[in-house]
Structure formats: C-alpha cells, structure tokens
Amino acid sequence: MAMAVSTRGSEPIRFAYWVPNVSGGLVISKIPQRTSWDADYNRRLAQIAEAAGFDYALTQIRFTAGYGAEYQHESVAFSHALLAATSRLKVIAALLPGPWNPTLAAKQVATIAELTGGRIAVNIVSGWFSGEFRAIGEPWLDHDERYRRSEEFIRSLKGIWTQDNFSFRGDFYRYADYTLKPKPSAGLPEIFQGGSSRAARDMAARVSDWYFTNGNTPENIRAQVEDVQAKARENGHAVRIGVNAFVIARDTEAEARAVLQEIIDHADPEAVKAFGHEVKNAGKASPEGEGNWAKSSFEDLVQYNDGFKTNLIGTPDQIAERIVALKDVGVDLALLGFLHFQEDVQYFGAHVIPRVRALEAARERRAEAA
C-alpha cells in the first residue's frame, strides 16, 4: 500500500502546545507538576514557546470543574492576553457552539485579528461532556446534530468574514444581509476542529482548515489521514492534519519511561474512570458507535487526548525520529502537552526541534539528489 504524504509536501512540520489555562495540567494524575493555570505563568510560557520555535498555542474551553480541572480561564480573553505578550506566536482560541453564537465569535475574532496582525485562529469544539451543557442550561444535541451545528457555525464565520450582505439559512443559524466591518484584514483566521467519528471527519473534509486527531500510532493515524484527505479531494477542499501527543523528553529513555510510569502510578482512578465513562459514552452515541476514545485503556485515559499513544517519550533523538515518522504519514502539526510546561517546552525547543529540522533537511537533500 502506498504511504500517505503530507498535504504540504516539504514544508516543515509545525508545533503547537496546549495552553494550561485550566488547572490540573494535561494529565489526570496527582503527580507533582511545576505547571500553573495562572496568567503570569502562561504569559511567560507563551514567550518561552515562541523563542523555542513553536508556531501555535491552543487555549482550552471548559465551563465546569471536573477531572482535576477546578479552575478555568475563558479561552478567547485568555488568548488575547497571550497574544499581547508575544510577537509571532499564533494563538488558537477554542469556541463551543451553543454558548457562542457565530455573530459574536466572528466579531470577537475579527477585532483580535486587527489588534494582533492576524495571529488569532479558532478551534471549533462540538462538545462531548453532556453534564457541562446541562450545568449551564444549554441543550444537549444528538451526536451528529452537534457536528451539523458546528458546520453551520463554521460556514457562518467564513461568510461573515468574507462577504458583505451575508445571507444564510440553516437549521441552527440564520443571517439576512448582514455585513461585518472591519473584516479580518490579514487573511482569514484559520479554523481547527477535532474528533474521529464519521461526522467529524466529513465535516473537516468539507469546511475546516485543520483537523485534529487524538494521539495514536503512525499506522492508525495514516488510516485517518487517508480517509480525511480522500474525502477532502472529493469536495475540492484542502485540510491539514494535526495530532495530539504528550511529550516526555529526557536525556535517557529510562528517565523518560520512569516519568511516564510515575504519572500513571499517581493517576486519580476515580477521575480517570469518570472521564473514560463520559467520553466513551459520547463516542457510542455516534451512528458508528465509536469515538476518539473507543479503544483507550485506563493508562491512555490518564492523558486527556490519548497523548501517550503517540509515543513521543524518550530521548531527543528518538522523539525527533518519531515526529518525522508522523510527518511521513501526513501529519502537518504536532499538538503537544507536557508535565512541567515551562522547562519542558524550553528543553523541547533546545533539543528536539533542531533535530527534527536536521532530519527534514537531510530528507530534502536526498530527495533533490534523487
């Protein structure tokens, strides 16, 4: 079988990090973490990431406490704070249709784009936690209905940002001769989305700029990439691929594996099982009866988005080689979580990214010679 290749050919793989604007870090574990959800810590982290060579930061959206996340900063406002502290980094603000209306979102993002030279993007989260929707008084739609709403949300954003007298008549959103000014002047804000269900992948293949998938092996990721890209080609659409990973980079593989084991040993069993119950139920609600976490073990679920499965755990050389292997199967961006964010991001920038770039350059030279 032919190997999938990145939709961007020889472009360098890009790097993003999960912004810890939610307490508890990126693992459901009681292991001590030198990571904070507060604003000063995150401003400094954004500056470290920018200097380290990261391209994007992704802010999280949550409205209720759960699974160790007792405190949550709102994503759009927090994104703006990080943009104000940096000069190159692009920040992806998570938006949840239901609490957000496309009209407000389009205006918020257009204004932030104007203030920051176009360094704002959005991640449209269709929703998986029914308890959160009930808590804030939002209707909980059936699985595929949530993705239909998200697609209308994205189509509305794009229409508002590109057209005067925009009109749209959907099942969830309607517009009649609406004109937003100013529109984003530094190019359209990129639109990201996640999910592994048929509805999620089909939506990405129609309307999204980026498709995020949970962590997985290169072989399993390749199957998802080939599926999404084939559908996108049928639609005359282009979409890039991002994959979630949790990075534990240490001087030796033994050190890195010991950290992973310590995270799992200190996992909060009740919280992990509750999280697993909720996300697996969300997947079972899809027509195909399978979602992002359908095959996730207890150990996998300790990291919210199956980041351990991607296996970026080891020495800088091992991790760099695995990142290039992800690129070989069509991944354009690695979305990364860390245990001790500031020092781990700095270490990754100093020791892993240069190795990735060297491997990419060596491949380019071999390709040119061939």
C-alpha angles and dihedrals in degrees: 000000000000116000117244116242130207115274087232097052110204098006113126115258111256129228131220132173133210109248110230093222085136121069122247098048123241099307131070091228138112092224110131110264127193089212128109134195093212125115100245092051091049095047089054091045091053090053091048091049093048091051090045093058103261116151102197143023120202118210117207128231121216131147102187137044119255145131092025095314101117096154128044131183115209111258105228097046091043091049090055091053091054092047090053089054095051140048107204109019116105115219122211112209116206115229126190116207107228099043088044126055117206091237093060093039093050091051094045093049095043090054093048090047089054091050096047106035093256099307095137126097132169136230112206109214112196093195135249104186110083092182090062092053091049091048093056096040098251121142114253108225128202115270100263092038089061090056092045088054091048091051091052088047091055094044089051093050092050092046094049092047096048109029138061115217090019114194126186133164114194136148093259107023132034132185132183119195093326118171123189119199130217097033119195104288100188096063129291115305109253117251120219130185138171140205136106102222121110090255092052095048093045091050091051090050090055109037118358127095093208133027119203119203128189119257116286145142119291091250094054092043090051090058091053093045093050091049095049095042093049090052091045091053090051088054095046087243133132122216132173125216130233126183130201119235137166111220125213105173117177136157091259133030090234091059092049094048090048090056091050091051091049091053091052094043090055094044117136099240097197093048093046092050092047091050091047091049092052098046095043090050089052089054094047088056090066117095091249090048095231133097140172096296101037094116098032118128125213089265092050092051092057084080109056099228102032091264094156090062091067088063100217086155121120139044123347090255093052093047093047091052091049092050091053088048088056090051089052091061093050107276114146100178137028113213105203138199126191139191099227099024105194099046095035093051090049091050091047091052093048100042112018108035094053089052091050091051091048091052091048091049092049090053091049091052091050091048092051091048091051 
